[in-house]
């Protein structure tokens, strides 16, 4: 079972951490609901910072998303229509 850290027993303010059963830590920005994870709180915060940049439109622009993902070894069809395969 995952646990959520709450400073001083009060509700979360700002960022909350969820310590997952598998050892990973999820960091969630309370106001927006944006979340990311890492192997530690510090790593989860770094990943959350990138996710928040993207959420607020401040991330880096990717000129060719298909080529970018291909370079990462991810085989997907960007901009495909229809139901995602995992929901079929």
Secondary structure, DSSP 8 states (H G I E B T S, - for coil): --EE--GGGS---SEEEEE-TTS-EEEEETTT--EEEESSHHHHHHHHHHHHHHHTT-S---S-HHHHHHHTT----TT--SS-GGG-
